[in-house]
Amino acid sequence: MTGTPHPATANKILTAEQWAQFEADGVFHGAPVDLADGYIHLSAADQLQGTLDKHFAQASGLVIAEVDLAALGETVKWEVSRGGALFPHIYGPLPMAAVLGVRELD
């Protein structure tokens, strides 16, 4: 597709437990929904609140990891998802080296 270039970063929403395991392992293979779908779901910055509202409304103790998409190379595919928007998906593991920063949500 042509048009607006994709952002250089995207966000992965993790539970506190998933983040702790990611830190311990140095690599994230996916949450249950990621494993079921065959890729790791990410959200661009402008998609993040919608993803939180739709999939994590009742969750607490969430961690948002900002991911450097360039570091993941060809494993990142932008695919049509919610509302016809293109979302970044990782077809492979997410290494800690690709995480630029994290923040906790209250």
Jmol script that loads the backbone (N, CA, C; Angstrom):
load data "model"
ATOM      1  N   MET A   1       0.829  -1.188   0.000  1.00  0.00           N
ATOM      2  CA  MET A   1       0.000   0.000   0.000  1.00  0.00           C
ATOM      3  C   MET A   1       0.868   1.244   0.000  1.00  0.00           C
ATOM      4  N   THR A   2       0.388   2.225  -0.675  1.00  0.00           N
ATOM      5  CA  THR A   2       1.120   3.485  -0.712  1.00  0.00           C
ATOM      6  C   THR A   2       0.397   4.497   0.148  1.00  0.00           C
ATOM      7  N   GLY A   3       1.021   5.607   0.365  1.00  0.00           N
ATOM      8  CA  GLY A   3       0.405   6.648   1.175  1.00  0.00           C
ATOM      9  C   GLY A   3       1.283   7.001   2.344  1.00  0.00           C
ATOM     10  N   THR A   4       0.634   7.277   3.453  1.00  0.00           N
ATOM     11  CA  THR A   4       1.327   7.686   4.660  1.00  0.00           C
ATOM     12  C   THR A   4       2.245   6.570   5.155  1.00  0.00           C
ATOM     13  N   PRO A   5       3.498   6.904   5.437  1.00  0.00           N
ATOM     14  CA  PRO A   5       4.384   5.863   5.980  1.00  0.00           C
ATOM     15  C   PRO A   5       3.925   5.439   7.371  1.00  0.00           C
ATOM     16  N   HIS A   6       4.229   4.212   7.696  1.00  0.00           N
ATOM     17  CA  HIS A   6       3.863   3.690   9.013  1.00  0.00           C
ATOM     18  C   HIS A   6       4.759   4.294  10.083  1.00  0.00           C
ATOM     19  N   PRO A   7       4.249   4.398  11.312  1.00  0.00           N
ATOM     20  CA  PRO A   7       5.083   4.899  12.404  1.00  0.00           C
ATOM     21  C   PRO A   7       6.265   3.978  12.677  1.00  0.00           C
ATOM     22  N   ALA A   8       7.289   4.526  13.290  1.00  0.00           N
ATOM     23  CA  ALA A   8       8.514   3.760  13.578  1.00  0.00           C
ATOM     24  C   ALA A   8       8.380   2.918  14.835  1.00  0.00           C
ATOM     25  N   THR A   9       7.383   3.248  15.661  1.00  0.00           N
ATOM     26  CA  THR A   9       7.186   2.494  16.896  1.00  0.00           C
ATOM     27  C   THR A   9       5.717   2.091  17.012  1.00  0.00           C
ATOM     28  N   ALA A  10       5.490   1.081  17.849  1.00  0.00           N
ATOM     29  CA  ALA A  10       4.134   0.651  18.190  1.00  0.00           C
ATOM     30  C   ALA A  10       4.168   0.177  19.630  1.00  0.00           C
ATOM     31  N   ASN A  11       3.020  -0.179  20.152  1.00  0.00           N
ATOM     32  CA  ASN A  11       2.902  -0.527  21.562  1.00  0.00           C
ATOM     33  C   ASN A  11       2.349  -1.922  21.761  1.00  0.00           C
ATOM     34  N   LYS A  12       2.910  -2.631  22.730  1.00  0.00           N
ATOM     35  CA  LYS A  12       2.387  -3.924  23.165  1.00  0.00           C
ATOM     36  C   LYS A  12       1.847  -3.754  24.572  1.00  0.00           C
ATOM     37  N   ILE A  13       0.601  -4.146  24.765  1.00  0.00           N
ATOM     38  CA  ILE A  13      -0.028  -4.097  26.076  1.00  0.00           C
ATOM     39  C   ILE A  13       0.181  -5.447  26.747  1.00  0.00           C
ATOM     40  N   LEU A  14       0.747  -5.407  27.938  1.00  0.00           N
ATOM     41  CA  LEU A  14       1.046  -6.633  28.677  1.00  0.00           C
ATOM     42  C   LEU A  14       0.464  -6.560  30.086  1.00  0.00           C
ATOM     43  N   THR A  15       0.099  -7.719  30.619  1.00  0.00           N
ATOM     44  CA  THR A  15      -0.248  -7.768  32.031  1.00  0.00           C
ATOM     45  C   THR A  15       1.053  -7.686  32.829  1.00  0.00           C
ATOM     46  N   ALA A  16       0.950  -7.377  34.100  1.00  0.00           N
ATOM     47  CA  ALA A  16       2.136  -7.332  34.957  1.00  0.00           C
ATOM     48  C   ALA A  16       2.865  -8.677  34.935  1.00  0.00           C
ATOM     49  N   GLU A  17       2.103  -9.767  34.933  1.00  0.00           N
ATOM     50  CA  GLU A  17       2.705 -11.105  34.911  1.00  0.00           C
ATOM     51  C   GLU A  17       3.438 -11.361  33.596  1.00  0.00           C
ATOM     52  N   GLN A  18       2.812 -10.962  32.492  1.00  0.00           N
ATOM     53  CA  GLN A  18       3.469 -11.131  31.187  1.00  0.00           C
ATOM     54  C   GLN A  18       4.748 -10.304  31.113  1.00  0.00           C
ATOM     55  N   TRP A  19       4.711  -9.076  31.639  1.00  0.00           N
ATOM     56  CA  TRP A  19       5.903  -8.229  31.622  1.00  0.00           C
ATOM     57  C   TRP A  19       7.014  -8.843  32.474  1.00  0.00           C
ATOM     58  N   ALA A  20       6.673  -9.349  33.632  1.00  0.00           N
ATOM     59  CA  ALA A  20       7.679  -9.968  34.502  1.00  0.00           C
ATOM     60  C   ALA A  20       8.333 -11.159  33.807  1.00  0.00           C
ATOM     61  N   GLN A  21       7.538 -11.958  33.112  1.00  0.00           N
ATOM     62  CA  GLN A  21       8.090 -13.108  32.387  1.00  0.00           C
ATOM     63  C   GLN A  21       8.954 -12.648  31.218  1.00  0.00           C
ATOM     64  N   PHE A  22       8.515 -11.601  30.520  1.00  0.00           N
ATOM     65  CA  PHE A  22       9.284 -11.025  29.415  1.00  0.00           C
ATOM     66  C   PHE A  22      10.633 -10.549  29.931  1.00  0.00           C
ATOM     67  N   GLU A  23      10.630  -9.834  31.053  1.00  0.00           N
ATOM     68  CA  GLU A  23      11.900  -9.373  31.638  1.00  0.00           C
ATOM     69  C   GLU A  23      12.798 -10.546  32.012  1.00  0.00           C
ATOM     70  N   ALA A  24      12.231 -11.586  32.568  1.00  0.00           N
ATOM     71  CA  ALA A  24      13.020 -12.745  32.992  1.00  0.00           C
ATOM     72  C   ALA A  24      13.604 -13.499  31.803  1.00  0.00           C
ATOM     73  N   ASP A  25      12.799 -13.631  30.744  1.00  0.00           N
ATOM     74  CA  ASP A  25      13.214 -14.422  29.575  1.00  0.00           C
ATOM     75  C   ASP A  25      14.030 -13.615  28.556  1.00  0.00           C
ATOM     76  N   GLY A  26      13.808 -12.303  28.512  1.00  0.00           N
ATOM     77  CA  GLY A  26      14.461 -11.466  27.513  1.00  0.00           C
ATOM     78  C   GLY A  26      13.805 -11.544  26.146  1.00  0.00           C
ATOM     79  N   VAL A  27      12.719 -12.295  26.057  1.00  0.00           N
ATOM     80  CA  VAL A  27      11.973 -12.430  24.805  1.00  0.00           C
ATOM     81  C   VAL A  27      10.524 -12.727  25.152  1.00  0.00           C
ATOM     82  N   PHE A  28       9.610 -12.212  24.322  1.00  0.00           N
ATOM     83  CA  PHE A  28       8.183 -12.433  24.526  1.00  0.00           C
ATOM     84  C   PHE A  28       7.640 -13.172  23.321  1.00  0.00           C
ATOM     85  N   HIS A  29       7.006 -14.308  23.583  1.00  0.00           N
ATOM     86  CA  HIS A  29       6.461 -15.128  22.492  1.00  0.00           C
ATOM     87  C   HIS A  29       4.983 -14.888  22.266  1.00  0.00           C
ATOM     88  N   GLY A  30       4.366 -14.124  23.150  1.00  0.00           N
ATOM     89  CA  GLY A  30       2.976 -13.753  22.942  1.00  0.00           C
ATOM     90  C   GLY A  30       2.075 -14.094  24.100  1.00  0.00           C
ATOM     91  N   ALA A  31       1.028 -13.290  24.212  1.00  0.00           N
ATOM     92  CA  ALA A  31      -0.062 -13.547  25.149  1.00  0.00           C
ATOM     93  C   ALA A  31      -0.929 -14.660  24.559  1.00  0.00           C
ATOM     94  N   PRO A  32      -1.850 -15.225  25.332  1.00  0.00           N
ATOM     95  CA  PRO A  32      -2.705 -16.283  24.787  1.00  0.00           C
ATOM     96  C   PRO A  32      -3.387 -15.908  23.461  1.00  0.00           C
ATOM     97  N   VAL A  33      -3.888 -14.682  23.349  1.00  0.00           N
ATOM     98  CA  VAL A  33      -4.539 -14.273  22.099  1.00  0.00           C
ATOM     99  C   VAL A  33      -3.534 -14.228  20.944  1.00  0.00           C
ATOM    100  N   ASP A  34      -2.309 -13.806  21.223  1.00  0.00           N
ATOM    101  CA  ASP A  34      -1.265 -13.774  20.186  1.00  0.00           C
ATOM    102  C   ASP A  34      -0.956 -15.188  19.709  1.00  0.00           C
ATOM    103  N   LEU A  35      -0.780 -16.095  20.657  1.00  0.00           N
ATOM    104  CA  LEU A  35      -0.455 -17.478  20.316  1.00  0.00           C
ATOM    105  C   LEU A  35      -1.583 -18.110  19.515  1.00  0.00           C
ATOM    106  N   ALA A  36      -2.837 -17.811  19.874  1.00  0.00           N
ATOM    107  CA  ALA A  36      -3.990 -18.346  19.152  1.00  0.00           C
ATOM    108  C   ALA A  36      -4.056 -17.813  17.719  1.00  0.00           C
ATOM    109  N   ASP A  37      -3.702 -16.524  17.542  1.00  0.00           N
ATOM    110  CA  ASP A  37      -3.804 -15.898  16.225  1.00  0.00           C
ATOM    111  C   ASP A  37      -2.559 -16.099  15.359  1.00  0.00           C
ATOM    112  N   GLY A  38      -1.441 -16.507  15.964  1.00  0.00           N
ATOM    113  CA  GLY A  38      -0.233 -16.763  15.188  1.00  0.00           C
ATOM    114  C   GLY A  38       0.675 -15.565  14.998  1.00  0.00           C
ATOM    115  N   TYR A  39       0.403 -14.485  15.701  1.00  0.00           N
ATOM    116  CA  TYR A  39       1.258 -13.292  15.644  1.00  0.00           C
ATOM    117  C   TYR A  39       1.031 -12.481  16.908  1.00  0.00           C
ATOM    118  N   ILE A  40       1.988 -11.587  17.194  1.00  0.00           N
ATOM    119  CA  ILE A  40       1.876 -10.709  18.359  1.00  0.00           C
ATOM    120  C   ILE A  40       1.188  -9.417  17.936  1.00  0.00           C
ATOM    121  N   HIS A  41       0.079  -9.120  18.606  1.00  0.00           N
ATOM    122  CA  HIS A  41      -0.698  -7.916  18.326  1.00  0.00           C
ATOM    123  C   HIS A  41      -0.011  -6.687  18.914  1.00  0.00           C
ATOM    124  N   LEU A  42       0.098  -5.641  18.108  1.00  0.00           N
ATOM    125  CA  LEU A  42       0.587  -4.342  18.572  1.00  0.00           C
ATOM    126  C   LEU A  42      -0.432  -3.278  18.182  1.00  0.00           C
ATOM    127  N   SER A  43      -0.289  -2.110  18.757  1.00  0.00           N
ATOM    128  CA  SER A  43      -1.123  -0.960  18.405  1.00  0.00           C
ATOM    129  C   SER A  43      -0.227   0.242  18.181  1.00  0.00           C
ATOM    130  N   ALA A  44      -0.479   0.976  17.109  1.00  0.00           N
ATOM    131  CA  ALA A  44       0.200   2.255  16.907  1.00  0.00           C
ATOM    132  C   ALA A  44      -0.307   3.219  17.985  1.00  0.00           C
ATOM    133  N   ALA A  45       0.391   4.308  18.177  1.00  0.00           N
ATOM    134  CA  ALA A  45       0.048   5.257  19.240  1.00  0.00           C
ATOM    135  C   ALA A  45      -1.406   5.710  19.148  1.00  0.00           C
ATOM    136  N   ASP A  46      -1.889   5.990  17.939  1.00  0.00           N
ATOM    137  CA  ASP A  46      -3.260   6.476  17.782  1.00  0.00           C
ATOM    138  C   ASP A  46      -4.305   5.372  17.903  1.00  0.00           C
ATOM    139  N   GLN A  47      -3.873   4.123  18.004  1.00  0.00           N
ATOM    140  CA  GLN A  47      -4.777   2.987  18.160  1.00  0.00           C
ATOM    141  C   GLN A  47      -4.805   2.465  19.599  1.00  0.00           C
ATOM    142  N   LEU A  48      -3.862   2.904  20.409  1.00  0.00           N
ATOM    143  CA  LEU A  48      -3.658   2.329  21.734  1.00  0.00           C
ATOM    144  C   LEU A  48      -4.894   2.448  22.634  1.00  0.00           C
ATOM    145  N   GLN A  49      -5.482   3.636  22.711  1.00  0.00           N
ATOM    146  CA  GLN A  49      -6.635   3.811  23.605  1.00  0.00           C
ATOM    147  C   GLN A  49      -7.797   2.935  23.175  1.00  0.00           C
ATOM    148  N   GLY A  50      -8.035   2.818  21.887  1.00  0.00           N
ATOM    149  CA  GLY A  50      -9.108   1.959  21.394  1.00  0.00           C
ATOM    150  C   GLY A  50      -8.884   0.502  21.764  1.00  0.00           C
ATOM    151  N   THR A  51      -7.637   0.054  21.682  1.00  0.00           N
ATOM    152  CA  THR A  51      -7.310  -1.321  22.060  1.00  0.00           C
ATOM    153  C   THR A  51      -7.498  -1.525  23.561  1.00  0.00           C
ATOM    154  N   LEU A  52      -7.051  -0.561  24.347  1.00  0.00           N
ATOM    155  CA  LEU A  52      -7.262  -0.647  25.801  1.00  0.00           C
ATOM    156  C   LEU A  52      -8.749  -0.717  26.130  1.00  0.00           C
ATOM    157  N   ASP A  53      -9.549   0.145  25.497  1.00  0.00           N
ATOM    158  CA  ASP A  53     -10.982   0.192  25.773  1.00  0.00           C
ATOM    159  C   ASP A  53     -11.672  -1.109  25.366  1.00  0.00           C
ATOM    160  N   LYS A  54     -11.296  -1.667  24.228  1.00  0.00           N
ATOM    161  CA  LYS A  54     -11.969  -2.850  23.691  1.00  0.00           C
ATOM    162  C   LYS A  54     -11.546  -4.144  24.378  1.00  0.00           C
ATOM    163  N   HIS A  55     -10.257  -4.296  24.660  1.00  0.00           N
ATOM    164  CA  HIS A  55      -9.742  -5.586  25.124  1.00  0.00           C
ATOM    165  C   HIS A  55      -9.258  -5.609  26.579  1.00  0.00           C
ATOM    166  N   PHE A  56      -9.070  -4.443  27.185  1.00  0.00           N
ATOM    167  CA  PHE A  56      -8.472  -4.401  28.527  1.00  0.00           C
ATOM    168  C   PHE A  56      -9.258  -3.519  29.496  1.00  0.00           C
ATOM    169  N   ALA A  57     -10.532  -3.280  29.212  1.00  0.00           N
ATOM    170  CA  ALA A  57     -11.329  -2.346  30.014  1.00  0.00           C
ATOM    171  C   ALA A  57     -11.387  -2.742  31.484  1.00  0.00           C
ATOM    172  N   GLN A  58     -11.397  -4.026  31.773  1.00  0.00           N
ATOM    173  CA  GLN A  58     -11.507  -4.490  33.161  1.00  0.00           C
ATOM    174  C   GLN A  58     -10.151  -4.832  33.789  1.00  0.00           C
ATOM    175  N   ALA A  59      -9.087  -4.660  33.035  1.00  0.00           N
ATOM    176  CA  ALA A  59      -7.760  -5.065  33.517  1.00  0.00           C
ATOM    177  C   ALA A  59      -7.119  -3.969  34.352  1.00  0.00           C
ATOM    178  N   SER A  60      -6.238  -4.390  35.239  1.00  0.00           N
ATOM    179  CA  SER A  60      -5.447  -3.437  36.017  1.00  0.00           C
ATOM    180  C   SER A  60      -4.003  -3.916  36.018  1.00  0.00           C
ATOM    181  N   GLY A  61      -3.087  -3.020  36.395  1.00  0.00           N
ATOM    182  CA  GLY A  61      -1.676  -3.383  36.443  1.00  0.00           C
ATOM    183  C   GLY A  61      -1.072  -3.645  35.086  1.00  0.00           C
ATOM    184  N   LEU A  62      -1.559  -2.949  34.073  1.00  0.00           N
ATOM    185  CA  LEU A  62      -1.036  -3.165  32.725  1.00  0.00           C
ATOM    186  C   LEU A  62       0.276  -2.428  32.503  1.00  0.00           C
ATOM    187  N   VAL A  63       1.077  -2.963  31.603  1.00  0.00           N
ATOM    188  CA  VAL A  63       2.349  -2.366  31.194  1.00  0.00           C
ATOM    189  C   VAL A  63       2.288  -2.145  29.686  1.00  0.00           C
ATOM    190  N   ILE A  64       2.678  -0.958  29.254  1.00  0.00           N
ATOM    191  CA  ILE A  64       2.749  -0.634  27.830  1.00  0.00           C
ATOM    192  C   ILE A  64       4.219  -0.605  27.441  1.00  0.00           C
ATOM    193  N   ALA A  65       4.595  -1.479  26.510  1.00  0.00           N
ATOM    194  CA  ALA A  65       5.968  -1.504  26.005  1.00  0.00           C
ATOM    195  C   ALA A  65       5.998  -0.840  24.638  1.00  0.00           C
ATOM    196  N   GLU A  66       6.849   0.176  24.499  1.00  0.00           N
ATOM    197  CA  GLU A  66       7.035   0.826  23.200  1.00  0.00           C
ATOM    198  C   GLU A  66       8.074   0.027  22.421  1.00  0.00           C
ATOM    199  N   VAL A  67       7.694  -0.387  21.224  1.00  0.00           N
ATOM    200  CA  VAL A  67       8.510  -1.301  20.422  1.00  0.00           C
ATOM    201  C   VAL A  67       9.065  -0.584  19.191  1.00  0.00           C
ATOM    202  N   ASP A  68      10.362  -0.763  18.961  1.00  0.00           N
ATOM    203  CA  ASP A  68      11.045  -0.245  17.776  1.00  0.00           C
ATOM    204  C   ASP A  68      10.777  -1.211  16.625  1.00  0.00           C
ATOM    205  N   LEU A  69       9.897  -0.815  15.712  1.00  0.00           N
ATOM    206  CA  LEU A  69       9.514  -1.714  14.627  1.00  0.00           C
ATOM    207  C   LEU A  69      10.661  -1.990  13.655  1.00  0.00           C
ATOM    208  N   ALA A  70      11.536  -1.013  13.459  1.00  0.00           N
ATOM    209  CA  ALA A  70      12.668  -1.218  12.543  1.00  0.00           C
ATOM    210  C   ALA A  70      13.578  -2.339  13.041  1.00  0.00           C
ATOM    211  N   ALA A  71      13.692  -2.475  14.353  1.00  0.00           N
ATOM    212  CA  ALA A  71      14.548  -3.518  14.921  1.00  0.00           C
ATOM    213  C   ALA A  71      14.013  -4.918  14.624  1.00  0.00           C
ATOM    214  N   LEU A  72      12.738  -5.001  14.281  1.00  0.00           N
ATOM    215  CA  LEU A  72      12.106  -6.297  14.027  1.00  0.00           C
ATOM    216  C   LEU A  72      12.090  -6.675  12.547  1.00  0.00           C
ATOM    217  N   GLY A  73      12.455  -5.722  11.698  1.00  0.00           N
ATOM    218  CA  GLY A  73      12.592  -6.005  10.273  1.00  0.00           C
ATOM    219  C   GLY A  73      11.339  -6.582   9.630  1.00  0.00           C
ATOM    220  N   GLU A  74      11.548  -7.628   8.852  1.00  0.00           N
ATOM    221  CA  GLU A  74      10.480  -8.219   8.054  1.00  0.00           C
ATOM    222  C   GLU A  74       9.460  -9.004   8.866  1.00  0.00           C
ATOM    223  N   THR A  75       9.673  -9.166  10.173  1.00  0.00           N
ATOM    224  CA  THR A  75       8.677  -9.896  10.974  1.00  0.00           C
ATOM    225  C   THR A  75       7.439  -9.049  11.241  1.00  0.00           C
ATOM    226  N   VAL A  76       7.520  -7.724  10.980  1.00  0.00           N
ATOM    227  CA  VAL A  76       6.378  -6.837  11.192  1.00  0.00           C
ATOM    228  C   VAL A  76       5.576  -6.721   9.901  1.00  0.00           C
ATOM    229  N   LYS A  77       4.287  -6.980  10.024  1.00  0.00           N
ATOM    230  CA  LYS A  77       3.350  -6.822   8.901  1.00  0.00           C
ATOM    231  C   LYS A  77       2.221  -5.911   9.364  1.00  0.00           C
ATOM    232  N   TRP A  78       1.874  -4.957   8.532  1.00  0.00           N
ATOM    233  CA  TRP A  78       0.727  -4.081   8.813  1.00  0.00           C
ATOM    234  C   TRP A  78      -0.476  -4.698   8.116  1.00  0.00           C
ATOM    235  N   GLU A  79      -1.475  -5.075   8.920  1.00  0.00           N
ATOM    236  CA  GLU A  79      -2.620  -5.792   8.377  1.00  0.00           C
ATOM    237  C   GLU A  79      -3.933  -5.168   8.831  1.00  0.00           C
ATOM    238  N   VAL A  80      -4.946  -5.311   7.994  1.00  0.00           N
ATOM    239  CA  VAL A  80      -6.267  -4.772   8.287  1.00  0.00           C
ATOM    240  C   VAL A  80      -6.856  -5.488   9.494  1.00  0.00           C
ATOM    241  N   SER A  81      -7.353  -4.695  10.419  1.00  0.00           N
ATOM    242  CA  SER A  81      -7.969  -5.244  11.620  1.00  0.00           C
ATOM    243  C   SER A  81      -9.170  -4.373  11.975  1.00  0.00           C
ATOM    244  N   ARG A  82      -9.311  -4.047  13.244  1.00  0.00           N
ATOM    245  CA  ARG A  82     -10.475  -3.336  13.766  1.00  0.00           C
ATOM    246  C   ARG A  82     -10.833  -2.104  12.927  1.00  0.00           C
ATOM    247  N   GLY A  83     -12.063  -2.072  12.455  1.00  0.00           N
ATOM    248  CA  GLY A  83     -12.553  -0.915  11.716  1.00  0.00           C
ATOM    249  C   GLY A  83     -11.865  -0.692  10.384  1.00  0.00           C
ATOM    250  N   GLY A  84     -11.189  -1.697   9.860  1.00  0.00           N
ATOM    251  CA  GLY A  84     -10.501  -1.573   8.584  1.00  0.00           C
ATOM    252  C   GLY A  84      -9.148  -0.888   8.676  1.00  0.00           C
ATOM    253  N   ALA A  85      -8.720  -0.546   9.889  1.00  0.00           N
ATOM    254  CA  ALA A  85      -7.423   0.124  10.075  1.00  0.00           C
ATOM    255  C   ALA A  85      -6.282  -0.890   9.969  1.00  0.00           C
ATOM    256  N   LEU A  86      -5.126  -0.410   9.570  1.00  0.00           N
ATOM    257  CA  LEU A  86      -3.926  -1.249   9.527  1.00  0.00           C
ATOM    258  C   LEU A  86      -3.277  -1.271  10.900  1.00  0.00           C
ATOM    259  N   PHE A  87      -3.055  -2.463  11.411  1.00  0.00           N
ATOM    260  CA  PHE A  87      -2.403  -2.650  12.708  1.00  0.00           C
ATOM    261  C   PHE A  87      -1.096  -3.402  12.505  1.00  0.00           C
ATOM    262  N   PRO A  88      -0.067  -3.093  13.304  1.00  0.00           N
ATOM    263  CA  PRO A  88       1.195  -3.830  13.218  1.00  0.00           C
ATOM    264  C   PRO A  88       1.107  -5.164  13.959  1.00  0.00           C
ATOM    265  N   HIS A  89       1.543  -6.223  13.283  1.00  0.00           N
ATOM    266  CA  HIS A  89       1.588  -7.567  13.857  1.00  0.00           C
ATOM    267  C   HIS A  89       3.002  -8.103  13.707  1.00  0.00           C
ATOM    268  N   ILE A  90       3.492  -8.772  14.732  1.00  0.00           N
ATOM    269  CA  ILE A  90       4.833  -9.373  14.687  1.00  0.00           C
ATOM    270  C   ILE A  90       4.681 -10.874  14.470  1.00  0.00           C
ATOM    271  N   TYR A  91       5.273 -11.361  13.387  1.00  0.00           N
ATOM    272  CA  TYR A  91       5.286 -12.797  13.090  1.00  0.00           C
ATOM    273  C   TYR A  91       6.616 -13.371  13.552  1.00  0.00           C
ATOM    274  N   GLY A  92       6.712 -13.586  14.847  1.00  0.00           N
ATOM    275  CA  GLY A  92       7.926 -14.085  15.467  1.00  0.00           C
ATOM    276  C   GLY A  92       7.983 -13.557  16.883  1.00  0.00           C
ATOM    277  N   PRO A  93       9.026 -13.902  17.611  1.00  0.00           N
ATOM    278  CA  PRO A  93       9.150 -13.430  18.988  1.00  0.00           C
ATOM    279  C   PRO A  93       9.530 -11.947  19.046  1.00  0.00           C
ATOM    280  N   LEU A  94       9.205 -11.341  20.171  1.00  0.00           N
ATOM    281  CA  LEU A  94       9.568  -9.949  20.440  1.00  0.00           C
ATOM    282  C   LEU A  94      10.748  -9.945  21.396  1.00  0.00           C
ATOM    283  N   PRO A  95      11.944  -9.571  20.928  1.00  0.00           N
ATOM    284  CA  PRO A  95      13.103  -9.525  21.827  1.00  0.00           C
ATOM    285  C   PRO A  95      13.106  -8.253  22.670  1.00  0.00           C
ATOM    286  N   MET A  96      13.616  -8.363  23.873  1.00  0.00           N
ATOM    287  CA  MET A  96      13.695  -7.201  24.767  1.00  0.00           C
ATOM    288  C   MET A  96      14.506  -6.075  24.119  1.00  0.00           C
ATOM    289  N   ALA A  97      15.483  -6.412  23.286  1.00  0.00           N
ATOM    290  CA  ALA A  97      16.310  -5.395  22.628  1.00  0.00           C
ATOM    291  C   ALA A  97      15.486  -4.446  21.760  1.00  0.00           C
ATOM    292  N   ALA A  98      14.285  -4.850  21.342  1.00  0.00           N
ATOM    293  CA  ALA A  98      13.434  -3.997  20.508  1.00  0.00           C
ATOM    294  C   ALA A  98      12.532  -3.085  21.331  1.00  0.00           C
ATOM    295  N   VAL A  99      12.556  -3.228  22.655  1.00  0.00           N
ATOM    296  CA  VAL A  99      11.715  -2.396  23.521  1.00  0.00           C
ATOM    297  C   VAL A  99      12.464  -1.114  23.864  1.00  0.00           C
ATOM    298  N   LEU A 100      11.874   0.002  23.481  1.00  0.00           N
ATOM    299  CA  LEU A 100      12.495   1.306  23.699  1.00  0.00           C
ATOM    300  C   LEU A 100      12.185   1.872  25.079  1.00  0.00           C
ATOM    301  N   GLY A 101      11.041   1.488  25.627  1.00  0.00           N
ATOM    302  CA  GLY A 101      10.645   1.997  26.924  1.00  0.00           C
ATOM    303  C   GLY A 101       9.365   1.337  27.368  1.00  0.00           C
ATOM    304  N   VAL A 102       9.067   1.484  28.652  1.00  0.00           N
ATOM    305  CA  VAL A 102       7.837   0.916  29.211  1.00  0.00           C
ATOM    306  C   VAL A 102       7.202   1.920  30.155  1.00  0.00           C
ATOM    307  N   ARG A 103       5.907   1.788  30.300  1.00  0.00           N
ATOM    308  CA  ARG A 103       5.196   2.590  31.298  1.00  0.00           C
ATOM    309  C   ARG A 103       4.059   1.741  31.851  1.00  0.00           C
ATOM    310  N   GLU A 104       3.793   1.960  33.123  1.00  0.00           N
ATOM    311  CA  GLU A 104       2.712   1.243  33.788  1.00  0.00           C
ATOM    312  C   GLU A 104       1.450   2.103  33.739  1.00  0.00           C
ATOM    313  N   LEU A 105       0.313   1.446  33.569  1.00  0.00           N
ATOM    314  CA  LEU A 105      -0.971   2.130  33.624  1.00  0.00           C
ATOM    315  C   LEU A 105      -1.593   1.879  34.983  1.00  0.00           C
ATOM    316  N   ASP A 106      -2.260   2.884  35.493  1.00  0.00           N
ATOM    317  CA  ASP A 106      -2.955   2.725  36.776  1.00  0.00           C
ATOM    318  C   ASP A 106      -4.272   2.010  36.569  1.00  0.00           C
TER     319      ASP A 106
END
end "model"
wireframe off; spacefill off
backbone 0.3
color backbone group
